[in-house]
Amino acid sequence: MNTLYWLTDDLRIEDNPALTDAALGETLTIIFCIDEQCFRTDRFGNRGMGKHRWRFLRESLLDLQHDLQEYGQTLHLLSGEPGEVVSELLQKGPFDKVVRTRQHSIKDVERWHALIGDFPEIAFVEHDGSTLFSLPTLSFDNEFPATFSQFRRALETAPFRPVVSQPTQLPKPSSFELDSRLAPPPNKTVFPSGGASNGKHHLDAYFGTFSASTYKETRNDLSGTYSSTGFSPWLAHGCLSPMYILERLRQYEATNGVNESTGWIVFELMWREFFRWHARHHGESLFEFSGVTGKRPLTSFYRERFLKWRDGTTPWGIVNACMHELRETGYLSNRGRQIVASCLVNELELDWRCGAGYFEEQLVDYDPCSNQGNWQYIAGVGSDPRGGRHFDLVVQAKLWDADGDYRERWAGKEHPQPLDSMDYYDWPMEAKHVDSP
Ligand SMILES: Cc1cc2nc3c(=O)[nH]c(=O)nc-3n(C[C@H](O)[C@H](O)[C@H](O)COP(=O)(O)OP(=O)(O)OC[C@H]3O[C@@H](n4cnc5c(N)ncnc54)[C@H](O)[C@@H]3O)c2cc1C
């Protein structure tokens, strides 16, 4: 068997069911495709991948390349439209099997199905490596639970997927020639750094403290080392698997005890799980204005308002601080994400997709399922049983930044100027101040 292993969000050796399967062939070719579309700008002015994620991705690929070399294997980095790249390889190469980790976002699902149709003589196998459950254990694929609570209840007794052990050896590379150059990332240490080794280092450091035992009380904080787990960048790129994290959590609980906080970490991993299967079920509507509900929200697109939100020059200091942190670091706490998303949708009355697109560009932990799912939830076109969330920005600032430290750290000044300088017909507006919090 000559196997092609198509890496996606599974950049690791440990607990990687797709790699374990790929290890069974006679020859093995391992590829990762950089989708060139990611560097283009969309109609809202957002790029698919900004500098933070690009750095993290390159670090993760180099780390994996290093690990694969120890097995005598090579990671080939290719660029182009991923479906076309793989199709071209399958036409030219000696492959009779393709494996990858199961994908949940519509584009990835469609690419896979197109390849299956185009190459009926080749075996295509997807493995559940990025989730806690595997597809065959989910009994609701046609009748997907409408809300997170229903999803969680439906899976209460379902078994988690088993953790697989690391392969002891890998087949030799095929003689098929492929370019595998990979530009190294800038030579300076930035946190979080990509790669399974850095992910494991972070995991050890986190569980080396007692933070997991107070997670429920601190998880909403806007900042603070270990106020939340910080696992998301490694999870999004698959440098860590959610099952691997769950195992470490169980070890921590065995030593330090189970409490509501440790249980809440599993609860949050279940949210991630929910959004993955939810994305797979809802397909294209996850990217549509009217979302999975099919209801068109009453928002529009005012470029000037969007730029103020993006650049952190709105009348709300707390929003501005969050937007500055996001641009500087590629990360924002969950509470911060909720605050700025609610502001974009409710105060600025903008199309939620332009906010989601900006998050896609900036977030180091961007994941289409969680990002679109959370944005739709807040915009009222997703899985929220309450039909969307509107956070009171003044109350949020008082609750989560009572002393103003966060706003000071991230230059969260208020900009009380009117939101718009032109009216609907492009006439200059009269200067009128917006009430600032
Ligand atoms: C508008 C918006 C957009 C978001 N976009 C993304 C995204 O692109 N990628 C992403 O990984 N998360 C996204 N989230 C979810 C959440 O904000 C981040 O997962 C979390 O802040 C990451 O920090 P952490 O690892 O310390 O989380 P923790 O609080 O420590 O949670 C542990 C893990 O649980 C998962 N998780 C926690 N909350 C959520 C949630 N609401 N939805 C899905 N999974 C969750 C994550 O994998 C996280 O690493 C978004 C949330 C909002 C409100």
PDBQT file of the ligand as one rigid body, heavy atoms in Angstrom, charges set to zero:
ROOT
HETATM    1  C1  LIG A 501     -16.966  35.486  18.859  1.00  0.00    +0.000 C 
HETATM    2  C2  LIG A 501     -16.116  34.316  19.306  1.00  0.00    +0.000 A 
HETATM    3  C3  LIG A 501     -15.233  33.712  18.411  1.00  0.00    +0.000 A 
HETATM    4  C4  LIG A 501     -14.455  32.611  18.818  1.00  0.00    +0.000 A 
HETATM    5  N1  LIG A 501     -13.575  32.045  17.920  1.00  0.00    +0.000 NA
HETATM    6  C5  LIG A 501     -12.843  30.960  18.298  1.00  0.00    +0.000 A 
HETATM    7  C6  LIG A 501     -11.940  30.341  17.397  1.00  0.00    +0.000 A 
HETATM    8  O1  LIG A 501     -11.798  30.734  16.223  1.00  0.00    +0.000 OA
HETATM    9  N2  LIG A 501     -11.212  29.284  17.843  1.00  0.00    +0.000 N 
HETATM   10  C7  LIG A 501     -11.352  28.796  19.130  1.00  0.00    +0.000 A 
HETATM   11  O2  LIG A 501     -10.651  27.843  19.486  1.00  0.00    +0.000 OA
HETATM   12  N3  LIG A 501     -12.214  29.346  19.979  1.00  0.00    +0.000 NA
HETATM   13  C8  LIG A 501     -12.970  30.410  19.617  1.00  0.00    +0.000 A 
HETATM   14  N4  LIG A 501     -13.837  30.975  20.517  1.00  0.00    +0.000 N 
HETATM   15  C9  LIG A 501     -14.079  30.299  21.812  1.00  0.00    +0.000 C 
HETATM   16  C10 LIG A 501     -13.228  30.754  23.008  1.00  0.00    +0.000 C 
HETATM   17  O3  LIG A 501     -13.259  32.155  23.117  1.00  0.00    +0.000 OA
HETATM   18  C11 LIG A 501     -11.787  30.285  22.932  1.00  0.00    +0.000 C 
HETATM   19  O4  LIG A 501     -11.734  28.894  22.656  1.00  0.00    +0.000 OA
HETATM   20  C12 LIG A 501     -11.062  30.518  24.273  1.00  0.00    +0.000 C 
HETATM   21  O5  LIG A 501     -11.117  31.868  24.621  1.00  0.00    +0.000 OA
HETATM   22  C13 LIG A 501      -9.637  30.046  24.164  1.00  0.00    +0.000 C 
HETATM   23  O6  LIG A 501      -8.927  30.279  25.348  1.00  0.00    +0.000 OA
HETATM   24  P1  LIG A 501      -8.580  29.083  26.318  1.00  0.00    +0.000 P 
HETATM   25  O7  LIG A 501      -7.925  27.982  25.592  1.00  0.00    +0.000 OA
HETATM   26  O8  LIG A 501      -7.861  29.653  27.481  1.00  0.00    +0.000 OA
HETATM   27  O9  LIG A 501     -10.047  28.613  26.754  1.00  0.00    +0.000 OA
HETATM   28  P2  LIG A 501     -10.549  27.840  28.050  1.00  0.00    +0.000 P 
HETATM   29  O10 LIG A 501     -11.560  28.700  28.722  1.00  0.00    +0.000 OA
HETATM   30  O11 LIG A 501      -9.443  27.377  28.877  1.00  0.00    +0.000 OA
HETATM   31  O12 LIG A 501     -11.336  26.595  27.455  1.00  0.00    +0.000 OA
HETATM   32  C14 LIG A 501     -10.686  25.336  27.205  1.00  0.00    +0.000 C 
HETATM   33  C15 LIG A 501     -10.927  24.954  25.767  1.00  0.00    +0.000 C 
HETATM   34  O13 LIG A 501     -12.320  24.782  25.543  1.00  0.00    +0.000 OA
HETATM   35  C16 LIG A 501     -12.680  25.239  24.245  1.00  0.00    +0.000 C 
HETATM   36  N5  LIG A 501     -13.652  26.345  24.346  1.00  0.00    +0.000 N 
HETATM   37  C17 LIG A 501     -13.828  27.195  25.387  1.00  0.00    +0.000 A 
HETATM   38  N6  LIG A 501     -14.845  28.041  25.127  1.00  0.00    +0.000 NA
HETATM   39  C18 LIG A 501     -15.315  27.735  23.907  1.00  0.00    +0.000 A 
HETATM   40  C19 LIG A 501     -16.353  28.242  23.077  1.00  0.00    +0.000 A 
HETATM   41  N7  LIG A 501     -17.143  29.267  23.446  1.00  0.00    +0.000 N 
HETATM   42  N8  LIG A 501     -16.525  27.690  21.853  1.00  0.00    +0.000 NA
HETATM   43  C20 LIG A 501     -15.754  26.660  21.432  1.00  0.00    +0.000 A 
HETATM   44  N9  LIG A 501     -14.771  26.114  22.177  1.00  0.00    +0.000 NA
HETATM   45  C21 LIG A 501     -14.551  26.645  23.404  1.00  0.00    +0.000 A 
HETATM   46  C22 LIG A 501     -11.403  25.723  23.574  1.00  0.00    +0.000 C 
HETATM   47  O14 LIG A 501     -10.882  24.684  22.787  1.00  0.00    +0.000 OA
HETATM   48  C23 LIG A 501     -10.488  26.035  24.763  1.00  0.00    +0.000 C 
HETATM   49  O15 LIG A 501      -9.130  25.918  24.463  1.00  0.00    +0.000 OA
HETATM   50  C24 LIG A 501     -14.600  32.098  20.143  1.00  0.00    +0.000 A 
HETATM   51  C25 LIG A 501     -15.484  32.711  21.025  1.00  0.00    +0.000 A 
HETATM   52  C26 LIG A 501     -16.235  33.821  20.615  1.00  0.00    +0.000 A 
HETATM   53  C27 LIG A 501     -17.188  34.464  21.605  1.00  0.00    +0.000 C 
ENDROOT
TORSDOF 0
